Amino acid sequence: MLLSQHDGGERSDELFARAVELLPGGVNSPVRAFRGVGGTPRFIRSASGATMTDVDGRTYIDYVGSWGPMILGHADPEVIAALSEALLRGTSFGAPNELEVEIAEEIIAAVPSIEMVRMVNSGTEATMSAIRLARGVTGRTKLVKFEGCYHGHGDSLLVKAGSGVATLGLPDSPGVPAALAESTITAPFNDAEALERIFARHRDIAAVIIEPVVGNMGCVPPNDGYLQSVRELSRRNGALLIFDEVMTGFRVARGGAQELYDIHPDITTLGKIIGGGLPVGAYGGSKELMRHIAPAGPIYQAGTLSGNPLAMTAGLVTLRRLRDLSIYERLEQSSARLCEGISKAASAAGVQTITNRVGSMFTTFFTDQRVVDWTTANRSNRDMYGRFFHGMLAEGVYLAPSQFEAAFVGAAHTDEIIDRTINAAARALSIVNF
Ligand SMILES: *Cc1c(COP(=O)(O)O)cnc(C)c1O
């Protein structure tokens, strides 16, 4: 059955009509609303392995993976079994538990620059806390971030942000005090000279925060030597370097982008994969730095549900499975094959695309120019992306409902699933030009 472009499915349409009266825009997180591609969102009833099934009974091959966490696939049997057992022992203690120690050991062993870590409940909380730490330690106020990078929705970070902010084409958000927005300076990604000029003009920079591989304007890798320059400039100017590895941590390599590119930031933020599909974030760095955090030190940060035993359980099982580094080799191979297949299908259909990929995160941009920063990402043809998205959805492939997001391949995406996706892309791309 070929679906018309914006056919949402009866039950999804009905739920969305109810949802828009109850939730802002009908959703609890903006990009889910399909505003970047048109049409109404699918309501998902269940997910398993590489697929999700909506409330109308349609099954999709999923490349969103809950926006990154589901590297093992949905409802992984080992994760579910561990969760089922943990559930019976109680859902929250508000007191230390053994799992917090175990996940800290796992993270510290894997991520090169982390010697001590604090668990929180989301990526947003991790970056907000990391910034407080940087400001508290340096006694400085200003922050440098890069155009098109997204670090969660904290006040200081909603300036020229990627992800949903870029999808909706919003300028900076109302409700962010001007004084805070002014203390955030933005620079183009992949431009070390621009960062150098900022350091020459501003003395009061506490931290530079960066997605070492950007995922939130679509996938944009760092140019050769760029992260090295960012590292050196930050150090030379007394600013702390924060790698926001909420997306890249345990994704582009077990030790994240810092392992892949061999650059050691001062502070690292994590999220997504480390929660195995439950709400988790974390930030860490050297012991010297982290001992400034309460109660070891004076910089305050706390959380009622932080270190939650269910979240720690799902995260721990996931991170232990990812000790098997052959998973990353397989992800590299299947992702490379998928991206080649999509690129070839695009050429065959006469559609100009550029596919950026690092490991198992990638984006197909509808443009004919290299995408290296927000300016070049923003030249992509969003209407064509929207048609591709809906073409793929009709073919049973669920991509991110925005040009400015990364797609994720997981361990559950078998060769056969990759082949089906390439075939679907060939058909979807053949209608993109019309
Ligand atoms: C997803 C993401 C965040 C925000 O994490 P939430 O859990 O959604 O708050 C922060 N930084 C990066 C790089 C992300 O990809």
The ligand as a Tripos MOL2 file, in Angstrom:
@<TRIPOS>MOLECULE
LIG
   15    15     1     0     0
SMALL
NO_CHARGES

@<TRIPOS>ATOM
      1 C1         20.7380   15.4420   23.2350 C.3       1 LIG1
      2 C2         21.8530   16.3730   23.5320 C.ar      1 LIG1
      3 C3         21.8420   17.1770   24.6800 C.ar      1 LIG1
      4 C4         20.6550   17.2830   25.5800 C.3       1 LIG1
      5 O1         20.3580   16.0990   26.2280 O.3       1 LIG1
      6 P1         18.8750   15.9110   26.8580 P.3       1 LIG1
      7 O2         18.9570   14.5980   27.5330 O.co2     1 LIG1
      8 O3         17.9400   15.9790   25.6980 O.co2     1 LIG1
      9 O4         18.6710   17.0430   27.7970 O.co2     1 LIG1
     10 C5         22.9690   17.9150   24.9610 C.ar      1 LIG1
     11 N1         24.0400   17.8840   24.1530 N.ar      1 LIG1
     12 C6         24.0830   17.1370   23.0400 C.ar      1 LIG1
     13 C7         25.3140   17.1220   22.2030 C.3       1 LIG1
     14 C8         22.9760   16.3690   22.6900 C.ar      1 LIG1
     15 O5         23.0160   15.6540   21.5490 O.3       1 LIG1
@<TRIPOS>BOND
     1     1     2 1
     2     2     3 ar
     3     2    14 ar
     4     3     4 1
     5     3    10 ar
     6     4     5 1
     7     5     6 1
     8     6     7 2
     9     6     8 1
    10     6     9 1
    11    10    11 ar
    12    11    12 ar
    13    12    13 1
    14    12    14 ar
    15    14    15 1
@<TRIPOS>SUBSTRUCTURE
     1 LIG1         1 GROUP 0 **** ****
